[in-house]
Amino acid sequence: MEKKQLRRIKIKRRIRGIVNGTSEKPRMTVFRSNKEIYVQLIDDTVGNTLVSASSVKFKKTKSSTKSSIALEVGKIIAEKSIKSGINEVMFDRNGYLYHGRVKMLAEGARDGGLKF
């Protein structure tokens, strides 16, 4: 593995030692690929995914950026989670820096009404 991947895995393990989700306050985890961004709300006590959203079904135009799409995914996850009765989450950036698409997703979720 490359040094960059090893560093992310190390950070990810350190974060997961601190952040645990429950059914009242699930863990909101982010996965960022080169093209897409995915987010899930996970109850770690049972191991179930409660709500999920991704950028896969978005219509991408020339004017849309990956960051603007991440903002919309954040709003969608907030809308879905509030419909299912979840208002507060624990944010798990999954070893990624809180910058760029990860930050925009978090801001979109906050704009949508989630608290973390």
Jmol script that loads the backbone (N, CA, C; Angstrom):
load data "model"
ATOM      1  N   MET A   1       0.833  -1.193   0.000  1.00  0.00           N
ATOM      2  CA  MET A   1       0.000   0.000   0.000  1.00  0.00           C
ATOM      3  C   MET A   1       0.872   1.250   0.000  1.00  0.00           C
ATOM      4  N   GLU A   2       0.293   2.303  -0.508  1.00  0.00           N
ATOM      5  CA  GLU A   2       1.007   3.563  -0.525  1.00  0.00           C
ATOM      6  C   GLU A   2       0.942   4.228   0.846  1.00  0.00           C
ATOM      7  N   LYS A   3       1.845   5.161   1.073  1.00  0.00           N
ATOM      8  CA  LYS A   3       1.885   5.854   2.350  1.00  0.00           C
ATOM      9  C   LYS A   3       0.596   6.616   2.622  1.00  0.00           C
ATOM     10  N   LYS A   4       0.008   7.174   1.569  1.00  0.00           N
ATOM     11  CA  LYS A   4      -1.222   7.950   1.717  1.00  0.00           C
ATOM     12  C   LYS A   4      -2.359   7.066   2.226  1.00  0.00           C
ATOM     13  N   GLN A   5      -2.490   5.869   1.657  1.00  0.00           N
ATOM     14  CA  GLN A   5      -3.539   4.940   2.070  1.00  0.00           C
ATOM     15  C   GLN A   5      -3.309   4.458   3.500  1.00  0.00           C
ATOM     16  N   LEU A   6      -2.062   4.155   3.834  1.00  0.00           N
ATOM     17  CA  LEU A   6      -1.752   3.705   5.190  1.00  0.00           C
ATOM     18  C   LEU A   6      -2.059   4.788   6.215  1.00  0.00           C
ATOM     19  N   ARG A   7      -1.769   6.036   5.877  1.00  0.00           N
ATOM     20  CA  ARG A   7      -2.048   7.148   6.772  1.00  0.00           C
ATOM     21  C   ARG A   7      -3.548   7.272   7.000  1.00  0.00           C
ATOM     22  N   ARG A   8      -4.347   7.136   5.933  1.00  0.00           N
ATOM     23  CA  ARG A   8      -5.796   7.240   6.060  1.00  0.00           C
ATOM     24  C   ARG A   8      -6.359   6.104   6.902  1.00  0.00           C
ATOM     25  N   ILE A   9      -5.842   4.909   6.718  1.00  0.00           N
ATOM     26  CA  ILE A   9      -6.313   3.763   7.498  1.00  0.00           C
ATOM     27  C   ILE A   9      -5.978   3.953   8.978  1.00  0.00           C
ATOM     28  N   LYS A  10      -4.807   4.474   9.264  1.00  0.00           N
ATOM     29  CA  LYS A  10      -4.400   4.731  10.647  1.00  0.00           C
ATOM     30  C   LYS A  10      -5.321   5.766  11.309  1.00  0.00           C
ATOM     31  N   ILE A  11      -5.605   6.832  10.587  1.00  0.00           N
ATOM     32  CA  ILE A  11      -6.510   7.862  11.102  1.00  0.00           C
ATOM     33  C   ILE A  11      -7.907   7.299  11.277  1.00  0.00           C
ATOM     34  N   LYS A  12      -8.352   6.481  10.321  1.00  0.00           N
ATOM     35  CA  LYS A  12      -9.682   5.873  10.361  1.00  0.00           C
ATOM     36  C   LYS A  12      -9.842   5.015  11.614  1.00  0.00           C
ATOM     37  N   ARG A  13      -8.844   4.198  11.922  1.00  0.00           N
ATOM     38  CA  ARG A  13      -8.905   3.336  13.114  1.00  0.00           C
ATOM     39  C   ARG A  13      -8.945   4.158  14.390  1.00  0.00           C
ATOM     40  N   ARG A  14      -8.183   5.252  14.430  1.00  0.00           N
ATOM     41  CA  ARG A  14      -8.174   6.110  15.608  1.00  0.00           C
ATOM     42  C   ARG A  14      -9.550   6.758  15.813  1.00  0.00           C
ATOM     43  N   ILE A  15     -10.168   7.215  14.734  1.00  0.00           N
ATOM     44  CA  ILE A  15     -11.492   7.836  14.823  1.00  0.00           C
ATOM     45  C   ILE A  15     -12.524   6.807  15.266  1.00  0.00           C
ATOM     46  N   ARG A  16     -12.474   5.595  14.704  1.00  0.00           N
ATOM     47  CA  ARG A  16     -13.459   4.556  15.031  1.00  0.00           C
ATOM     48  C   ARG A  16     -13.352   4.088  16.472  1.00  0.00           C
ATOM     49  N   GLY A  17     -12.192   4.298  17.100  1.00  0.00           N
ATOM     50  CA  GLY A  17     -12.071   3.983  18.517  1.00  0.00           C
ATOM     51  C   GLY A  17     -12.851   4.943  19.381  1.00  0.00           C
ATOM     52  N   ILE A  18     -13.104   6.138  18.865  1.00  0.00           N
ATOM     53  CA  ILE A  18     -13.812   7.171  19.614  1.00  0.00           C
ATOM     54  C   ILE A  18     -15.286   7.234  19.239  1.00  0.00           C
ATOM     55  N   VAL A  19     -15.580   7.163  17.942  1.00  0.00           N
ATOM     56  CA  VAL A  19     -16.930   7.386  17.432  1.00  0.00           C
ATOM     57  C   VAL A  19     -17.669   6.064  17.304  1.00  0.00           C
ATOM     58  N   ASN A  20     -18.767   5.921  18.057  1.00  0.00           N
ATOM     59  CA  ASN A  20     -19.647   4.763  17.953  1.00  0.00           C
ATOM     60  C   ASN A  20     -21.074   5.244  17.834  1.00  0.00           C
ATOM     61  N   GLY A  21     -21.831   4.660  16.923  1.00  0.00           N
ATOM     62  CA  GLY A  21     -23.205   5.073  16.703  1.00  0.00           C
ATOM     63  C   GLY A  21     -24.188   4.192  17.435  1.00  0.00           C
ATOM     64  N   THR A  22     -25.277   4.798  17.891  1.00  0.00           N
ATOM     65  CA  THR A  22     -26.388   4.074  18.505  1.00  0.00           C
ATOM     66  C   THR A  22     -27.631   4.312  17.662  1.00  0.00           C
ATOM     67  N   SER A  23     -28.749   3.715  18.051  1.00  0.00           N
ATOM     68  CA  SER A  23     -29.968   3.924  17.277  1.00  0.00           C
ATOM     69  C   SER A  23     -30.495   5.344  17.445  1.00  0.00           C
ATOM     70  N   GLU A  24     -30.247   5.982  18.618  1.00  0.00           N
ATOM     71  CA  GLU A  24     -30.682   7.356  18.833  1.00  0.00           C
ATOM     72  C   GLU A  24     -29.745   8.346  18.144  1.00  0.00           C
ATOM     73  N   LYS A  25     -28.439   8.053  18.171  1.00  0.00           N
ATOM     74  CA  LYS A  25     -27.425   8.940  17.598  1.00  0.00           C
ATOM     75  C   LYS A  25     -26.472   8.096  16.740  1.00  0.00           C
ATOM     76  N   PRO A  26     -26.875   7.790  15.494  1.00  0.00           N
ATOM     77  CA  PRO A  26     -26.052   6.904  14.660  1.00  0.00           C
ATOM     78  C   PRO A  26     -24.782   7.581  14.152  1.00  0.00           C
ATOM     79  N   ARG A  27     -23.887   6.754  13.653  1.00  0.00           N
ATOM     80  CA  ARG A  27     -22.629   7.236  13.087  1.00  0.00           C
ATOM     81  C   ARG A  27     -22.859   7.545  11.609  1.00  0.00           C
ATOM     82  N   MET A  28     -22.532   8.779  11.211  1.00  0.00           N
ATOM     83  CA  MET A  28     -22.662   9.187   9.817  1.00  0.00           C
ATOM     84  C   MET A  28     -21.292   9.053   9.164  1.00  0.00           C
ATOM     85  N   THR A  29     -21.128   8.025   8.355  1.00  0.00           N
ATOM     86  CA  THR A  29     -19.829   7.741   7.756  1.00  0.00           C
ATOM     87  C   THR A  29     -19.824   8.112   6.278  1.00  0.00           C
ATOM     88  N   VAL A  30     -18.675   8.596   5.810  1.00  0.00           N
ATOM     89  CA  VAL A  30     -18.516   9.098   4.455  1.00  0.00           C
ATOM     90  C   VAL A  30     -17.508   8.226   3.720  1.00  0.00           C
ATOM     91  N   PHE A  31     -17.822   7.871   2.483  1.00  0.00           N
ATOM     92  CA  PHE A  31     -16.841   7.234   1.610  1.00  0.00           C
ATOM     93  C   PHE A  31     -16.726   8.083   0.365  1.00  0.00           C
ATOM     94  N   ARG A  32     -15.509   8.393  -0.002  1.00  0.00           N
ATOM     95  CA  ARG A  32     -15.246   9.276  -1.123  1.00  0.00           C
ATOM     96  C   ARG A  32     -14.417   8.521  -2.156  1.00  0.00           C
ATOM     97  N   SER A  33     -14.996   8.313  -3.334  1.00  0.00           N
ATOM     98  CA  SER A  33     -14.208   7.726  -4.427  1.00  0.00           C
ATOM     99  C   SER A  33     -13.777   8.859  -5.351  1.00  0.00           C
ATOM    100  N   ASN A  34     -13.106   8.527  -6.440  1.00  0.00           N
ATOM    101  CA  ASN A  34     -12.663   9.570  -7.358  1.00  0.00           C
ATOM    102  C   ASN A  34     -13.833  10.286  -8.024  1.00  0.00           C
ATOM    103  N   LYS A  35     -14.902   9.565  -8.303  1.00  0.00           N
ATOM    104  CA  LYS A  35     -16.036  10.156  -9.025  1.00  0.00           C
ATOM    105  C   LYS A  35     -17.237  10.437  -8.132  1.00  0.00           C
ATOM    106  N   GLU A  36     -17.494   9.605  -7.144  1.00  0.00           N
ATOM    107  CA  GLU A  36     -18.736   9.685  -6.371  1.00  0.00           C
ATOM    108  C   GLU A  36     -18.443   9.931  -4.891  1.00  0.00           C
ATOM    109  N   ILE A  37     -19.526  10.198  -4.133  1.00  0.00           N
ATOM    110  CA  ILE A  37     -19.444  10.296  -2.682  1.00  0.00           C
ATOM    111  C   ILE A  37     -20.655   9.570  -2.108  1.00  0.00           C
ATOM    112  N   TYR A  38     -20.420   8.809  -1.048  1.00  0.00           N
ATOM    113  CA  TYR A  38     -21.455   7.989  -0.427  1.00  0.00           C
ATOM    114  C   TYR A  38     -21.501   8.318   1.061  1.00  0.00           C
ATOM    115  N   VAL A  39     -22.693   8.261   1.649  1.00  0.00           N
ATOM    116  CA  VAL A  39     -22.832   8.521   3.079  1.00  0.00           C
ATOM    117  C   VAL A  39     -23.875   7.553   3.640  1.00  0.00           C
ATOM    118  N   GLN A  40     -23.606   7.052   4.862  1.00  0.00           N
ATOM    119  CA  GLN A  40     -24.523   6.126   5.526  1.00  0.00           C
ATOM    120  C   GLN A  40     -24.679   6.531   6.983  1.00  0.00           C
ATOM    121  N   LEU A  41     -25.853   6.267   7.532  1.00  0.00           N
ATOM    122  CA  LEU A  41     -26.069   6.387   8.971  1.00  0.00           C
ATOM    123  C   LEU A  41     -26.131   4.972   9.522  1.00  0.00           C
ATOM    124  N   ILE A  42     -25.211   4.649  10.437  1.00  0.00           N
ATOM    125  CA  ILE A  42     -25.033   3.272  10.894  1.00  0.00           C
ATOM    126  C   ILE A  42     -25.260   3.180  12.394  1.00  0.00           C
ATOM    127  N   ASP A  43     -26.039   2.182  12.802  1.00  0.00           N
ATOM    128  CA  ASP A  43     -26.207   1.838  14.210  1.00  0.00           C
ATOM    129  C   ASP A  43     -25.193   0.750  14.521  1.00  0.00           C
ATOM    130  N   ASP A  44     -24.133   1.099  15.266  1.00  0.00           N
ATOM    131  CA  ASP A  44     -23.049   0.147  15.533  1.00  0.00           C
ATOM    132  C   ASP A  44     -23.398  -0.892  16.582  1.00  0.00           C
ATOM    133  N   THR A  45     -24.416  -0.653  17.394  1.00  0.00           N
ATOM    134  CA  THR A  45     -24.785  -1.652  18.406  1.00  0.00           C
ATOM    135  C   THR A  45     -25.343  -2.912  17.748  1.00  0.00           C
ATOM    136  N   VAL A  46     -26.069  -2.747  16.648  1.00  0.00           N
ATOM    137  CA  VAL A  46     -26.647  -3.875  15.917  1.00  0.00           C
ATOM    138  C   VAL A  46     -25.865  -4.167  14.640  1.00  0.00           C
ATOM    139  N   GLY A  47     -25.272  -3.126  14.061  1.00  0.00           N
ATOM    140  CA  GLY A  47     -24.536  -3.284  12.811  1.00  0.00           C
ATOM    141  C   GLY A  47     -25.396  -3.057  11.589  1.00  0.00           C
ATOM    142  N   ASN A  48     -26.444  -2.249  11.729  1.00  0.00           N
ATOM    143  CA  ASN A  48     -27.353  -1.983  10.614  1.00  0.00           C
ATOM    144  C   ASN A  48     -27.136  -0.598  10.025  1.00  0.00           C
ATOM    145  N   THR A  49     -27.323  -0.494   8.719  1.00  0.00           N
ATOM    146  CA  THR A  49     -27.377   0.802   8.060  1.00  0.00           C
ATOM    147  C   THR A  49     -28.812   1.289   8.114  1.00  0.00           C
ATOM    148  N   LEU A  50     -29.013   2.455   8.715  1.00  0.00           N
ATOM    149  CA  LEU A  50     -30.358   2.992   8.881  1.00  0.00           C
ATOM    150  C   LEU A  50     -30.800   3.790   7.657  1.00  0.00           C
ATOM    151  N   VAL A  51     -29.932   4.678   7.167  1.00  0.00           N
ATOM    152  CA  VAL A  51     -30.242   5.530   6.023  1.00  0.00           C
ATOM    153  C   VAL A  51     -28.969   5.674   5.192  1.00  0.00           C
ATOM    154  N   SER A  52     -29.118   5.777   3.876  1.00  0.00           N
ATOM    155  CA  SER A  52     -27.948   5.990   3.028  1.00  0.00           C
ATOM    156  C   SER A  52     -28.306   6.909   1.864  1.00  0.00           C
ATOM    157  N   ALA A  53     -27.285   7.544   1.316  1.00  0.00           N
ATOM    158  CA  ALA A  53     -27.453   8.391   0.137  1.00  0.00           C
ATOM    159  C   ALA A  53     -26.127   8.413  -0.621  1.00  0.00           C
ATOM    160  N   SER A  54     -26.193   8.699  -1.915  1.00  0.00           N
ATOM    161  CA  SER A  54     -24.970   8.786  -2.711  1.00  0.00           C
ATOM    162  C   SER A  54     -25.190   9.713  -3.890  1.00  0.00           C
ATOM    163  N   SER A  55     -24.115  10.003  -4.571  1.00  0.00           N
ATOM    164  CA  SER A  55     -24.168  10.894  -5.728  1.00  0.00           C
ATOM    165  C   SER A  55     -24.303  10.126  -7.034  1.00  0.00           C
ATOM    166  N   VAL A  56     -24.561   8.847  -6.968  1.00  0.00           N
ATOM    167  CA  VAL A  56     -24.588   8.014  -8.168  1.00  0.00           C
ATOM    168  C   VAL A  56     -25.729   8.403  -9.109  1.00  0.00           C
ATOM    169  N   LYS A  57     -26.897   8.716  -8.558  1.00  0.00           N
ATOM    170  CA  LYS A  57     -28.069   8.985  -9.389  1.00  0.00           C
ATOM    171  C   LYS A  57     -28.209  10.456  -9.787  1.00  0.00           C
ATOM    172  N   PHE A  58     -27.206  11.275  -9.485  1.00  0.00           N
ATOM    173  CA  PHE A  58     -27.262  12.683  -9.844  1.00  0.00           C
ATOM    174  C   PHE A  58     -26.971  12.878 -11.322  1.00  0.00           C
ATOM    175  N   LYS A  59     -27.686  13.811 -11.918  1.00  0.00           N
ATOM    176  CA  LYS A  59     -27.391  14.214 -13.294  1.00  0.00           C
ATOM    177  C   LYS A  59     -26.240  15.217 -13.243  1.00  0.00           C
ATOM    178  N   LYS A  60     -25.121  14.826 -13.799  1.00  0.00           N
ATOM    179  CA  LYS A  60     -23.949  15.691 -13.767  1.00  0.00           C
ATOM    180  C   LYS A  60     -23.908  16.548 -15.022  1.00  0.00           C
ATOM    181  N   THR A  61     -23.791  17.851 -14.821  1.00  0.00           N
ATOM    182  CA  THR A  61     -23.676  18.772 -15.946  1.00  0.00           C
ATOM    183  C   THR A  61     -22.257  19.330 -15.972  1.00  0.00           C
ATOM    184  N   LYS A  62     -21.951  20.090 -16.988  1.00  0.00           N
ATOM    185  CA  LYS A  62     -20.612  20.669 -17.076  1.00  0.00           C
ATOM    186  C   LYS A  62     -20.372  21.717 -16.010  1.00  0.00           C
ATOM    187  N   SER A  63     -21.459  22.364 -15.544  1.00  0.00           N
ATOM    188  CA  SER A  63     -21.302  23.418 -14.541  1.00  0.00           C
ATOM    189  C   SER A  63     -21.273  22.874 -13.115  1.00  0.00           C
ATOM    190  N   SER A  64     -21.710  21.629 -12.904  1.00  0.00           N
ATOM    191  CA  SER A  64     -21.722  21.074 -11.547  1.00  0.00           C
ATOM    192  C   SER A  64     -20.339  20.533 -11.190  1.00  0.00           C
ATOM    193  N   THR A  65     -19.923  20.825  -9.960  1.00  0.00           N
ATOM    194  CA  THR A  65     -18.638  20.328  -9.467  1.00  0.00           C
ATOM    195  C   THR A  65     -18.887  19.199  -8.486  1.00  0.00           C
ATOM    196  N   LYS A  66     -17.841  18.462  -8.156  1.00  0.00           N
ATOM    197  CA  LYS A  66     -17.980  17.375  -7.192  1.00  0.00           C
ATOM    198  C   LYS A  66     -18.360  17.925  -5.818  1.00  0.00           C
ATOM    199  N   SER A  67     -17.864  19.118  -5.478  1.00  0.00           N
ATOM    200  CA  SER A  67     -18.196  19.732  -4.190  1.00  0.00           C
ATOM    201  C   SER A  67     -19.655  20.142  -4.132  1.00  0.00           C
ATOM    202  N   SER A  68     -20.182  20.705  -5.215  1.00  0.00           N
ATOM    203  CA  SER A  68     -21.589  21.101  -5.213  1.00  0.00           C
ATOM    204  C   SER A  68     -22.502  19.879  -5.144  1.00  0.00           C
ATOM    205  N   ILE A  69     -22.094  18.790  -5.768  1.00  0.00           N
ATOM    206  CA  ILE A  69     -22.872  17.544  -5.691  1.00  0.00           C
ATOM    207  C   ILE A  69     -22.823  16.994  -4.274  1.00  0.00           C
ATOM    208  N   ALA A  70     -21.659  17.074  -3.608  1.00  0.00           N
ATOM    209  CA  ALA A  70     -21.537  16.608  -2.227  1.00  0.00           C
ATOM    210  C   ALA A  70     -22.446  17.405  -1.305  1.00  0.00           C
ATOM    211  N   LEU A  71     -22.598  18.706  -1.547  1.00  0.00           N
ATOM    212  CA  LEU A  71     -23.503  19.543  -0.762  1.00  0.00           C
ATOM    213  C   LEU A  71     -24.938  19.045  -0.897  1.00  0.00           C
ATOM    214  N   GLU A  72     -25.351  18.694  -2.115  1.00  0.00           N
ATOM    215  CA  GLU A  72     -26.696  18.184  -2.349  1.00  0.00           C
ATOM    216  C   GLU A  72     -26.903  16.823  -1.693  1.00  0.00           C
ATOM    217  N   VAL A  73     -25.886  15.968  -1.720  1.00  0.00           N
ATOM    218  CA  VAL A  73     -25.985  14.656  -1.061  1.00  0.00           C
ATOM    219  C   VAL A  73     -26.157  14.850   0.450  1.00  0.00           C
ATOM    220  N   GLY A  74     -25.468  15.834   1.017  1.00  0.00           N
ATOM    221  CA  GLY A  74     -25.631  16.145   2.433  1.00  0.00           C
ATOM    222  C   GLY A  74     -27.050  16.564   2.768  1.00  0.00           C
ATOM    223  N   LYS A  75     -27.651  17.368   1.896  1.00  0.00           N
ATOM    224  CA  LYS A  75     -29.040  17.791   2.120  1.00  0.00           C
ATOM    225  C   LYS A  75     -29.999  16.608   2.007  1.00  0.00           C
ATOM    226  N   ILE A  76     -29.720  15.705   1.072  1.00  0.00           N
ATOM    227  CA  ILE A  76     -30.578  14.530   0.885  1.00  0.00           C
ATOM    228  C   ILE A  76     -30.505  13.607   2.098  1.00  0.00           C
ATOM    229  N   ILE A  77     -29.286  13.365   2.632  1.00  0.00           N
ATOM    230  CA  ILE A  77     -29.164  12.480   3.794  1.00  0.00           C
ATOM    231  C   ILE A  77     -29.852  13.098   5.000  1.00  0.00           C
ATOM    232  N   ALA A  78     -29.797  14.418   5.131  1.00  0.00           N
ATOM    233  CA  ALA A  78     -30.478  15.090   6.238  1.00  0.00           C
ATOM    234  C   ALA A  78     -31.990  14.934   6.109  1.00  0.00           C
ATOM    235  N   GLU A  79     -32.491  15.104   4.906  1.00  0.00           N
ATOM    236  CA  GLU A  79     -33.933  14.968   4.669  1.00  0.00           C
ATOM    237  C   GLU A  79     -34.415  13.549   4.974  1.00  0.00           C
ATOM    238  N   LYS A  80     -33.664  12.549   4.478  1.00  0.00           N
ATOM    239  CA  LYS A  80     -34.042  11.149   4.719  1.00  0.00           C
ATOM    240  C   LYS A  80     -33.981  10.794   6.199  1.00  0.00           C
ATOM    241  N   SER A  81     -32.943  11.274   6.893  1.00  0.00           N
ATOM    242  CA  SER A  81     -32.794  10.909   8.305  1.00  0.00           C
ATOM    243  C   SER A  81     -33.846  11.584   9.174  1.00  0.00           C
ATOM    244  N   ILE A  82     -34.224  12.811   8.856  1.00  0.00           N
ATOM    245  CA  ILE A  82     -35.261  13.487   9.632  1.00  0.00           C
ATOM    246  C   ILE A  82     -36.603  12.798   9.408  1.00  0.00           C
ATOM    247  N   LYS A  83     -36.855  12.315   8.187  1.00  0.00           N
ATOM    248  CA  LYS A  83     -38.084  11.548   7.915  1.00  0.00           C
ATOM    249  C   LYS A  83     -38.131  10.278   8.748  1.00  0.00           C
ATOM    250  N   SER A  84     -36.976   9.655   8.975  1.00  0.00           N
ATOM    251  CA  SER A  84     -36.950   8.417   9.752  1.00  0.00           C
ATOM    252  C   SER A  84     -36.793   8.675  11.248  1.00  0.00           C
ATOM    253  N   GLY A  85     -36.811   9.947  11.674  1.00  0.00           N
ATOM    254  CA  GLY A  85     -36.805  10.270  13.096  1.00  0.00           C
ATOM    255  C   GLY A  85     -35.432  10.466  13.707  1.00  0.00           C
ATOM    256  N   ILE A  86     -34.414  10.666  12.909  1.00  0.00           N
ATOM    257  CA  ILE A  86     -33.058  10.866  13.414  1.00  0.00           C
ATOM    258  C   ILE A  86     -32.690  12.341  13.223  1.00  0.00           C
ATOM    259  N   ASN A  87     -32.408  13.035  14.331  1.00  0.00           N
ATOM    260  CA  ASN A  87     -32.066  14.455  14.257  1.00  0.00           C
ATOM    261  C   ASN A  87     -30.617  14.730  14.591  1.00  0.00           C
ATOM    262  N   GLU A  88     -29.961  13.790  15.280  1.00  0.00           N
ATOM    263  CA  GLU A  88     -28.593  14.007  15.744  1.00  0.00           C
ATOM    264  C   GLU A  88     -27.732  12.809  15.367  1.00  0.00           C
ATOM    265  N   VAL A  89     -26.523  13.082  14.873  1.00  0.00           N
ATOM    266  CA  VAL A  89     -25.610  12.024  14.442  1.00  0.00           C
ATOM    267  C   VAL A  89     -24.202  12.306  14.951  1.00  0.00           C
ATOM    268  N   MET A  90     -23.354  11.273  14.854  1.00  0.00           N
ATOM    269  CA  MET A  90     -21.922  11.430  15.127  1.00  0.00           C
ATOM    270  C   MET A  90     -21.222  11.337  13.782  1.00  0.00           C
ATOM    271  N   PHE A  91     -20.429  12.342  13.437  1.00  0.00           N
ATOM    272  CA  PHE A  91     -19.807  12.426  12.114  1.00  0.00           C
ATOM    273  C   PHE A  91     -18.509  11.638  12.096  1.00  0.00           C
ATOM    274  N   ASP A  92     -18.392  10.716  11.145  1.00  0.00           N
ATOM    275  CA  ASP A  92     -17.196   9.914  10.944  1.00  0.00           C
ATOM    276  C   ASP A  92     -16.658  10.242   9.556  1.00  0.00           C
ATOM    277  N   ARG A  93     -15.561  10.983   9.507  1.00  0.00           N
ATOM    278  CA  ARG A  93     -15.012  11.390   8.216  1.00  0.00           C
ATOM    279  C   ARG A  93     -14.213  10.272   7.570  1.00  0.00           C
ATOM    280  N   ASN A  94     -14.090   9.140   8.240  1.00  0.00           N
ATOM    281  CA  ASN A  94     -13.527   7.916   7.668  1.00  0.00           C
ATOM    282  C   ASN A  94     -12.063   8.062   7.264  1.00  0.00           C
ATOM    283  N   GLY A  95     -11.322   8.892   7.976  1.00  0.00           N
ATOM    284  CA  GLY A  95      -9.903   9.052   7.695  1.00  0.00           C
ATOM    285  C   GLY A  95      -9.586  10.123   6.677  1.00  0.00           C
ATOM    286  N   TYR A  96     -10.611  10.673   6.021  1.00  0.00           N
ATOM    287  CA  TYR A  96     -10.385  11.736   5.050  1.00  0.00           C
ATOM    288  C   TYR A  96     -10.228  13.061   5.789  1.00  0.00           C
ATOM    289  N   LEU A  97      -9.493  13.990   5.185  1.00  0.00           N
ATOM    290  CA  LEU A  97      -9.364  15.314   5.763  1.00  0.00           C
ATOM    291  C   LEU A  97     -10.708  16.033   5.690  1.00  0.00           C
ATOM    292  N   TYR A  98     -10.992  16.847   6.711  1.00  0.00           N
ATOM    293  CA  TYR A  98     -12.232  17.623   6.722  1.00  0.00           C
ATOM    294  C   TYR A  98     -12.007  18.837   5.828  1.00  0.00           C
ATOM    295  N   HIS A  99     -12.133  18.592   4.529  1.00  0.00           N
ATOM    296  CA  HIS A  99     -11.789  19.597   3.534  1.00  0.00           C
ATOM    297  C   HIS A  99     -12.454  19.194   2.233  1.00  0.00           C
ATOM    298  N   GLY A 100     -12.834  20.134   1.425  1.00  0.00           N
ATOM    299  CA  GLY A 100     -13.367  19.829   0.108  1.00  0.00           C
ATOM    300  C   GLY A 100     -14.721  19.165   0.151  1.00  0.00           C
ATOM    301  N   ARG A 101     -14.823  18.001  -0.503  1.00  0.00           N
ATOM    302  CA  ARG A 101     -16.116  17.315  -0.624  1.00  0.00           C
ATOM    303  C   ARG A 101     -16.659  16.839   0.716  1.00  0.00           C
ATOM    304  N   VAL A 102     -15.780  16.390   1.614  1.00  0.00           N
ATOM    305  CA  VAL A 102     -16.225  15.916   2.926  1.00  0.00           C
ATOM    306  C   VAL A 102     -16.821  17.080   3.716  1.00  0.00           C
ATOM    307  N   LYS A 103     -16.177  18.227   3.660  1.00  0.00           N
ATOM    308  CA  LYS A 103     -16.663  19.417   4.355  1.00  0.00           C
ATOM    309  C   LYS A 103     -17.994  19.890   3.761  1.00  0.00           C
ATOM    310  N   MET A 104     -18.106  19.878   2.445  1.00  0.00           N
ATOM    311  CA  MET A 104     -19.344  20.305   1.788  1.00  0.00           C
ATOM    312  C   MET A 104     -20.504  19.370   2.126  1.00  0.00           C
ATOM    313  N   LEU A 105     -20.231  18.066   2.215  1.00  0.00           N
ATOM    314  CA  LEU A 105     -21.265  17.114   2.593  1.00  0.00           C
ATOM    315  C   LEU A 105     -21.744  17.403   4.013  1.00  0.00           C
ATOM    316  N   ALA A 106     -20.820  17.666   4.924  1.00  0.00           N
ATOM    317  CA  ALA A 106     -21.179  17.970   6.307  1.00  0.00           C
ATOM    318  C   ALA A 106     -21.989  19.261   6.391  1.00  0.00           C
ATOM    319  N   GLU A 107     -21.595  20.282   5.626  1.00  0.00           N
ATOM    320  CA  GLU A 107     -22.331  21.546   5.641  1.00  0.00           C
ATOM    321  C   GLU A 107     -23.731  21.367   5.063  1.00  0.00           C
ATOM    322  N   GLY A 108     -23.874  20.542   4.032  1.00  0.00           N
ATOM    323  CA  GLY A 108     -25.183  20.258   3.469  1.00  0.00           C
ATOM    324  C   GLY A 108     -26.082  19.547   4.463  1.00  0.00           C
ATOM    325  N   ALA A 109     -25.507  18.616   5.227  1.00  0.00           N
ATOM    326  CA  ALA A 109     -26.287  17.900   6.240  1.00  0.00           C
ATOM    327  C   ALA A 109     -26.716  18.851   7.357  1.00  0.00           C
ATOM    328  N   ARG A 110     -25.820  19.749   7.739  1.00  0.00           N
ATOM    329  CA  ARG A 110     -26.182  20.745   8.764  1.00  0.00           C
ATOM    330  C   ARG A 110     -27.263  21.690   8.249  1.00  0.00           C
ATOM    331  N   ASP A 111     -27.149  22.112   6.985  1.00  0.00           N
ATOM    332  CA  ASP A 111     -28.166  22.986   6.390  1.00  0.00           C
ATOM    333  C   ASP A 111     -29.518  22.279   6.329  1.00  0.00           C
ATOM    334  N   GLY A 112     -29.494  20.979   6.141  1.00  0.00           N
ATOM    335  CA  GLY A 112     -30.729  20.183   6.073  1.00  0.00           C
ATOM    336  C   GLY A 112     -31.371  19.943   7.422  1.00  0.00           C
ATOM    337  N   GLY A 113     -30.664  20.236   8.519  1.00  0.00           N
ATOM    338  CA  GLY A 113     -31.259  20.117   9.841  1.00  0.00           C
ATOM    339  C   GLY A 113     -30.626  19.091  10.764  1.00  0.00           C
ATOM    340  N   LEU A 114     -29.597  18.390  10.335  1.00  0.00           N
ATOM    341  CA  LEU A 114     -28.926  17.429  11.208  1.00  0.00           C
ATOM    342  C   LEU A 114     -28.015  18.161  12.187  1.00  0.00           C
ATOM    343  N   LYS A 115     -27.874  17.604  13.389  1.00  0.00           N
ATOM    344  CA  LYS A 115     -26.994  18.180  14.393  1.00  0.00           C
ATOM    345  C   LYS A 115     -25.856  17.220  14.671  1.00  0.00           C
ATOM    346  N   PHE A 116     -24.627  17.736  14.604  1.00  0.00           N
ATOM    347  CA  PHE A 116     -23.437  16.962  14.994  1.00  0.00           C
ATOM    348  C   PHE A 116     -22.298  17.888  15.268  1.00  0.00           C
TER     349      PHE A 116
END
end "model"
wireframe off; spacefill off
backbone 0.3
color backbone group
